[in-house]
Amino acid sequence: MNISVAIDGPAAAGKSTIANIIAHKFNLMYINTGSMYRAAALLCMRERVCYKDVDKVCEIVKSLKMHFEKDRLIVNGEDLTEGIKHPDVSNNVSNYAAIFKLRKLLVKLQQDMAGNFNVIMDGRDIGTVVLKNAPLKFFLTASASERAKRRYLELKKKGIDVEYNEILDEIIKRDYIDSHRESSPFIKAEDAIEINSSGLSIYQVVEIISGYIRNYIKEHN
Ligand code: CDP
């Protein structure tokens, strides 16, 4: 039986933590699409290529060989898993992710990666574009202040010096750009199940999603 699970949600809603746990629980291949946009942005920023220089951005993205090794993202042989989480990348990624041609390249790569595997993918356009036919779609939300608090603690734990207010501003700005861009804006897929995780623990959210997956498996076995 084929299963594909799509999880979309705004910045720092906890998608990757939850998708990772679900992937292990149900033996699904996890594809973190946000990390691919982050890697594209990081590599362009390293080369000092502005998001407005679309041709140069696409040239760089076409030259990237990206793959996941378990939970790590390897790009041209370099492990970028930690580097892409830096606040400088978070502050700029949405401008690059709004480029139509870049999205086309990465969506193709994501669909090729998914192939015929059982996958769980998280991002902003998974239920609406990348895995449009996925039978299980979730839309994970939480208040901006709760999301900022979680991201602040996560970065602090890694020893990255950040201010709570800067994180809050960054995620509000990113949500705005992501949902107002012309090319596949971030919106809830009509058939996605919305879960508001404010006040819920990671494991409570995992349990809710797992319940839907178990039911689906039961009904289709
Ligand atoms: O982890 P967090 O929620 O902060 O963000 P992410 O999932 O790593 O995504 C980083 C950025 O990539 C988003 O703010 C979007 O601009 C872009 N993105 C996108 O446009 N489409 C996706 N499928 C995934 C991410």
Residues whose N, C-alpha, C, O or C-beta is under 5 A from the ligand:
A	BS01	CDP	P10 A11 A12 A13 T33 G34 S35 Y37 V93 S94 A97 D122 G123 R124 D125 R174 D178
